[in-house]
Amino acid sequence: MGTFKIEGGTQLKGEITPQGAKNEALQVLCTVLLTPQKVTITNIPDIIDVNKLIKLLQNLGVKTEKLGHGAYTFQADEVNLSYLESEAFKEEGKSLRGSIMIVGPLLARFGKGYIPKPGGDKIGRRRLDTHFEGFINLGAKFRYNKEDYFYGVETDGRLRGTYMLLDEASVTGTANIVMAAVLAQGKTTIYNAACEPYLQQLCKMLNSMGAKITGIGSNLLEIEGVESLGGCEHRILPDMIEIGSWIGLAAMTRSEITIKNVSWDNLGIIPNTFRKLGITIERIGDDIHIPAHTEGYEIQNYIDGSILTIADAPWPGFTPDLLSIVLVVATQARGSVLIHQKMFESRLFFVDRLIDMGAKIILCDPHRATVIGHDFKSQLKGIMMSSPDIRAGISLLIAALSAKGTSIIQNSDQIDRGYERIDERLRALGAKIERIN
């Protein structure tokens, strides 16, 4: 278990380039199973979760070659399907939430896909029904071993295209179903599909491999099944969650930071959501510049004077992965805000640590918290704490960097699951952070 030691209260300065998007990487890496031809993917983030998935693909027999930092070629021309029923797979597969997305490609190309109940963040119930209901609609047979928590889908022949209305706009569920449908016979229509930029990237990549997907960017996808797919080259977008994290870091530490090459067109309402908290965000080409907020920042109320509410929603709404960052940023704002986390019932429990640091937060229930900002008149205090999940972990790290005194964050491996060389990159900005035993 890793540990960070942070000396807070230091103003930072400099430029930082966001890593490749974790959530996109976990999707597009699974597409390599759809073709025996070579696939080249660049801007892959060097983080624990992604590296686990690459290792899983290697164990499945996918040939991988590292071309340079973040660049790999993959070739799945000799897939070892027997690995799917091995004890090693049952152990390795359950340690990674993203492993669920190998099922769709395996089912489409080989007629069967298995997965142990996947792990990941402990942020509440994250059901898999959307994935498997989609596969069943395409003609697969579902089975579940309750003793081993082992899921399986199989088909005797080629999957068959159909119409389906998803019960939720699940990003990973949509991705999995799309990857299965591209090789199905006939036309598949998916309504209430997720339309996040990462899902758009997946669909564009599949089309470059020979798939026929229309409606990209909307919640109505139409897929004409093809006989086979070929190789391609694909570059992963910069990580919007990391970009939001750097915005929050700059505001909380009152630092002047430039975030390079952010792909503005794919950020949606993220910049404006932070602007509602009073943060100045300047666009310079494809970069974001945040000036030092020496006078602090003030939360905007609604036009009728009522308290601002920031809630998560499916894209193009505000991503739930940044609500933890917004909550931390609000602790030093002028004014108050209600944070409404709709999707996961355990994601706000990390606020107890912020309260221990001196933040004024009222946890209304598992989904809502009211934050009363300090306006920097009362600095947070460093404490010892533990990272419960990736997003809460980076939020606590931002709080520690702004706090007075020393903070210890245990279980920092959780942060490493989603953020590449986070301590090195922060030190380059002037942060006082080190890994300790």
C-alpha positions in Angstrom: 0.0 0.0 0.0 1.5 3.4 -1.1 1.5 6.6 1.0 1.9 10.2 0.0 3.3 12.8 2.4 2.3 16.4 1.5 3.4 19.7 2.8 0.5 22.0 2.0 0.1 25.7 1.5 2.6 26.2 -1.4 1.6 28.2 -4.4 2.3 26.3 -7.6 3.1 27.6 -11.1 3.8 26.1 -14.5 2.5 24.1 -17.4 1.1 20.6 -17.4 -0.1 18.3 -20.1 -3.0 15.9 -19.4 -2.5 12.2 -19.8 -4.6 10.1 -22.2 -8.1 9.4 -21.1 -8.4 6.4 -18.8 -12.1 5.8 -19.6 -11.5 5.9 -23.3 -8.4 3.6 -23.0 -10.4 0.9 -21.2 -12.9 0.9 -24.1 -10.7 1.1 -27.2 -8.1 -1.4 -25.9 -10.9 -4.0 -26.0 -11.6 -3.4 -29.7 -8.3 -5.2 -30.6 -10.1 -8.5 -29.9 -12.5 -7.8 -32.8 -9.9 -8.3 -35.5 -6.9 -10.5 -36.3 -5.1 -7.6 -37.9 -2.7 -5.2 -36.2 -4.1 -2.2 -34.2 -2.0 0.8 -33.2 -3.1 2.9 -30.2 -1.3 6.0 -29.0 -1.6 8.4 -26.0 -2.4 5.4 -23.7 -2.0 6.5 -20.0 0.6 4.6 -18.0 -1.7 3.9 -15.0 -2.5 0.8 -12.9 -6.0 0.1 -14.3 -4.9 0.4 -18.0 -1.8 -1.6 -17.5 -3.9 -4.4 -15.8 -6.1 -4.5 -18.9 -3.1 -4.7 -21.2 -1.7 -7.6 -19.1 -5.1 -9.3 -19.3 -5.1 -9.0 -23.1 -1.6 -10.4 -23.2 -2.7 -13.4 -21.1 -5.5 -13.9 -23.7 -2.8 -14.3 -26.3 -2.9 -10.8 -27.8 0.5 -9.9 -29.2 1.6 -6.5 -27.9 4.6 -4.3 -28.8 5.4 -1.1 -27.0 6.5 1.5 -29.6 7.3 4.3 -27.1 5.6 6.1 -24.2 1.9 5.5 -24.4 2.1 3.9 -27.9 1.4 0.2 -28.5 0.5 -2.2 -31.3 -1.9 -5.1 -30.6 -2.6 -8.1 -32.7 -5.3 -10.7 -31.7 -4.6 -13.3 -34.3 -4.1 -16.2 -31.9 -6.5 -15.6 -29.0 -6.3 -18.2 -26.2 -10.0 -18.8 -25.3 -9.1 -21.5 -22.7 -7.6 -18.7 -20.5 -11.2 -17.4 -20.0 -12.0 -20.5 -17.9 -8.8 -20.6 -15.9 -8.4 -19.8 -12.2 -5.8 -17.1 -13.2 -8.4 -15.3 -15.2 -11.0 -15.4 -12.4 -8.4 -13.7 -10.1 -7.1 -11.2 -12.6 -10.4 -10.2 -14.2 -12.2 -9.4 -10.9 -9.5 -6.8 -9.9 -10.5 -4.5 -12.7 -13.9 -3.0 -13.4 -13.0 -2.3 -17.1 -12.5 -6.0 -17.7 -16.2 -6.3 -18.4 -15.7 -4.7 -21.8 -13.8 -7.7 -23.2 -17.1 -9.7 -23.2 -18.7 -7.9 -26.1 -15.8 -8.3 -28.6 -15.2 -11.9 -27.5 -18.9 -12.8 -27.9 -19.1 -11.1 -31.4 -16.0 -12.7 -32.8 -15.7 -16.1 -31.0 -19.3 -16.7 -29.9 -18.6 -16.7 -26.1 -17.4 -14.3 -23.5 -16.8 -14.8 -19.7 -16.0 -12.5 -16.9 -15.7 -12.8 -13.1 -17.7 -10.2 -11.1 -15.4 -7.1 -11.6 -14.0 -4.9 -8.9 -12.9 -1.3 -9.1 -13.9 1.7 -6.9 -16.0 1.1 -3.8 -18.4 3.9 -4.5 -21.7 2.0 -4.4 -23.7 -0.5 -6.5 -22.6 -0.6 -10.1 -24.9 -3.2 -11.8 -24.1 -5.0 -15.0 -27.7 -5.7 -16.2 -27.4 -3.2 -19.1 -24.5 -5.1 -20.6 -26.0 -8.6 -20.4 -29.5 -7.5 -21.4 -28.0 -6.0 -24.5 -26.2 -9.3 -25.3 -29.4 -11.3 -24.8 -31.2 -9.0 -27.1 -28.6 -9.7 -29.8 -29.3 -13.5 -29.4 -26.8 -14.6 -26.7 -27.6 -17.0 -23.9 -26.7 -15.8 -20.4 -25.5 -17.9 -17.5 -24.3 -17.0 -14.0 -22.4 -19.1 -11.5 -23.4 -17.8 -8.1 -20.7 -19.7 -6.2 -17.8 -18.3 -8.3 -19.5 -15.0 -9.2 -18.8 -15.8 -12.8 -20.8 -14.4 -15.7 -21.0 -15.9 -19.2 -22.7 -15.3 -22.5 -22.6 -17.7 -25.5 -24.2 -18.0 -28.9 -24.4 -21.0 -31.3 -24.0 -18.8 -34.4 -23.7 -15.2 -35.4 -25.4 -12.5 -33.3 -28.5 -11.0 -34.8 -29.1 -7.2 -35.0 -32.2 -5.9 -33.3 -33.8 -2.8 -31.7 -33.2 -2.1 -28.1 -34.0 0.7 -25.6 -31.4 0.7 -22.8 -32.8 1.0 -19.3 -29.9 3.4 -18.5 -27.4 5.4 -20.6 -24.5 3.3 -19.3 -21.2 4.3 -20.9 -19.5 0.9 -20.5 -22.8 -0.9 -21.2 -23.3 1.0 -24.5 -19.6 0.4 -25.4 -19.9 -3.3 -24.8 -23.1 -3.6 -26.8 -21.7 -1.6 -29.7 -18.6 -3.8 -29.9 -20.8 -6.9 -30.0 -23.2 -5.4 -32.6 -20.6 -4.4 -35.2 -20.2 -8.0 -36.2 -23.8 -9.0 -35.8 -26.0 -10.0 -38.7 -28.3 -7.2 -39.8 -29.1 -3.8 -38.2 -28.9 -2.9 -34.5 -30.6 0.2 -33.2 -29.6 1.4 -29.7 -31.8 4.1 -28.1 -30.9 5.8 -24.9 -27.3 5.1 -25.8 -24.5 6.9 -23.9 -22.9 9.7 -26.0 -19.8 10.7 -24.0 -16.8 11.8 -26.1 -15.1 8.6 -25.2 -18.0 6.6 -26.6 -17.8 8.8 -29.7 -14.1 8.0 -30.0 -14.8 4.2 -29.7 -17.4 4.4 -32.5 -15.1 6.5 -34.8 -12.3 3.9 -34.2 -14.6 1.0 -35.0 -15.7 2.8 -38.2 -12.1 3.2 -39.2 -11.8 -0.6 -38.8 -14.7 -1.1 -41.2 -17.7 -0.9 -39.0 -20.9 1.0 -40.1 -22.1 3.1 -37.2 -24.3 6.2 -37.6 -25.7 8.6 -35.1 -22.4 9.1 -33.3 -22.7 11.8 -30.6 -26.4 11.2 -30.2 -28.4 8.8 -28.0 -29.6 6.9 -31.0 -27.0 4.7 -32.6 -27.6 2.6 -35.7 -25.2 -0.2 -36.6 -25.1 -2.2 -39.8 -23.3 -5.4 -39.0 -20.3 -6.4 -41.1 -18.6 -9.7 -41.7 -15.2 -8.7 -40.3 -13.1 -5.8 -39.1 -9.5 -4.7 -40.0 -6.7 -3.0 -38.3 -6.4 0.8 -37.7 -4.5 3.6 -35.9 -6.1 5.5 -33.1 -5.1 8.3 -30.7 -6.8 8.6 -27.3 -8.2 12.0 -26.2 -6.7 13.9 -23.3 -8.4 12.9 -20.0 -11.2 15.4 -19.2 -11.3 14.2 -15.6 -7.6 15.0 -15.1 -8.1 18.4 -16.8 -10.9 19.2 -14.3 -8.6 18.0 -11.5 -5.9 20.5 -12.6 -8.5 23.3 -12.7 -9.5 22.5 -9.1 -5.9 22.3 -8.0 -5.1 25.7 -9.5 -8.1 27.3 -7.8 -7.5 25.7 -4.3 -3.8 26.5 -4.2 -4.3 30.0 -5.8 -1.8 29.1 -8.5 -1.2 30.1 -12.1 -1.3 27.0 -14.2 -1.6 26.4 -17.9 -3.1 23.0 -19.0 -1.8 22.2 -22.5 -3.7 20.6 -25.4 -7.0 19.9 -23.7 -9.2 19.3 -26.7 -11.6 22.1 -25.9 -14.3 20.8 -28.2 -14.6 17.6 -26.1 -14.9 19.3 -22.7 -18.6 20.0 -22.9 -19.9 22.0 -19.9 -16.9 21.3 -17.7 -15.2 24.7 -18.1 -18.5 26.6 -17.5 -19.3 24.5 -14.4 -16.0 25.6 -12.8 -16.8 29.2 -13.9 -20.0 29.0 -11.9 -17.8 28.5 -8.8 -16.1 31.8 -9.7 -13.0 30.3 -11.2 -11.4 32.2 -14.1 -10.7 29.9 -17.1 -9.1 31.4 -20.1 -8.9 29.7 -23.5 -5.6 30.2 -25.3 -5.7 28.2 -28.5 -6.3 24.6 -27.3 -4.9 25.3 -23.8 -6.6 26.3 -20.6 -4.9 29.1 -18.5 -6.0 29.6 -14.9 -4.6 32.8 -13.3 -3.7 32.9 -9.7 -6.9 33.6 -7.7 -5.2 35.9 -5.2 -8.6 37.5 -4.3 -10.4 34.1 -4.1 -13.4 33.1 -6.1 -17.2 33.5 -5.6 -19.9 31.0 -6.3 -22.7 32.3 -8.6 -26.3 31.9 -7.4 -29.2 31.3 -9.7 -30.8 34.4 -11.2 -33.5 34.3 -8.5 -30.9 34.3 -5.8 -31.3 30.7 -4.7 -28.3 28.5 -3.9 -26.5 26.9 -6.8 -26.8 23.2 -7.3 -24.3 21.2 -9.2 -25.4 17.7 -10.1 -24.1 14.9 -12.3 -26.0 13.7 -15.4 -25.4 11.6 -18.5 -23.4 13.5 -21.2 -23.7 16.3 -22.2 -24.5 16.8 -18.5 -21.7 17.2 -15.9 -19.6 14.0 -15.4 -20.0 12.4 -11.9 -16.2 11.8 -11.9 -15.6 15.5 -11.3 -18.2 16.1 -8.5 -15.6 15.3 -5.8 -13.3 17.9 -7.3 -16.0 20.5 -7.4 -16.9 19.8 -3.8 -13.4 20.3 -2.6 -13.0 23.5 -4.6 -16.2 24.9 -3.0 -14.7 24.6 0.5 -12.6 27.7 -0.1 -15.1 29.7 -2.2 -17.2 32.7 -1.2 -20.7 31.4 -0.9 -22.4 28.0 -0.7 -23.3 25.2 -3.1 -25.4 22.0 -3.0 -23.6 19.0 -4.5 -26.0 16.3 -5.7 -24.3 13.0 -6.6 -27.1 11.0 -8.2 -25.4 7.9 -9.5 -23.4 6.4 -6.6 -24.6 6.2 -3.0 -21.1 5.9 -1.4 -19.2 8.5 -3.3 -19.7 11.4 -0.9 -18.6 9.7 2.3 -15.1 11.0 1.9 -16.3 14.4 3.1 -15.8 13.2 6.6 -12.0 13.7 6.0 -12.6 17.2 4.7 -14.6 18.0 7.8 -11.7 16.8 9.9 -9.5 19.2 7.9 -11.8 22.1 8.9 -14.2 22.3 5.9 -17.8 23.4 6.5 -19.9 20.6 4.8 -23.3 19.3 5.7 -23.8 15.8 4.4 -27.6 15.8 3.9 -27.8 12.1 2.8 -25.7 9.7 0.8 -26.3 11.7 -2.3 -26.3 15.3 -1.3 -23.9 17.6 0.5 -24.1 21.4 1.2 -20.7 23.2 1.2 -20.2 26.5 2.9 -17.1 28.1 1.6 -14.3 29.6 3.8 -13.3 32.3 1.3 -9.7 31.4 2.3 -10.2 33.1 5.7 -9.8 29.8 7.4 -7.2 27.4 5.9 -7.7 23.6 5.9 -5.5 21.7 8.2 -3.3 18.8 7.3 -4.3 15.4 8.7 -3.7 11.6 8.2 -6.3 10.0 5.8 -6.8 7.2 3.3 -7.9 7.3 -0.3 -11.2 5.4 -0.7 -11.3 5.6 -4.5 -9.7 7.3 -7.5 -11.7 10.5 -7.6 -12.0 11.0 -3.8 -8.3 10.3 -3.6 -7.3 13.1 -6.0 -9.8 15.4 -4.2 -8.2 14.7 -0.9 -4.8 15.3 -2.5 -5.9 18.7 -3.8 -7.2 19.6 -0.3 -3.9 18.5 1.3 -1.9 20.6 -1.2 -3.9 23.7 -0.2 -3.9 22.9 3.6 -1.7 24.2 6.3 0.8 21.7 7.6 1.5 18.1 6.8 -1.0 15.6 5.4 -0.5 11.8 5.0 -2.6 10.0 2.4 -2.5 6.3 2.7 -3.8 3.8 0.1 -2.3 6.1 -2.6 -2.4 3.2 -5.0 -6.1 4.1 -5.6 -4.9 7.5 -7.0 -2.3 5.8 -9.1 -5.0 3.7 -10.7 -6.2 6.8 -12.5 -3.4 9.4 -12.5 0.0 8.9 -14.2 3.1 9.7 -12.1 1.0 12.2 -10.1 3.7 13.0 -7.6 6.4 13.6 -10.2 4.1 15.9 -12.2 3.0 17.8 -9.2 6.6 18.3 -8.0 7.3 19.8 -11.5 4.8 22.5 -10.6 6.4 23.2 -7.2 4.3 20.9 -5.0 5.9 19.4 -1.9 4.8 15.8 -2.2 6.7 12.5 -1.7 6.1 8.8 -1.6 7.0 7.2 1.8 6.8 3.8 3.3 
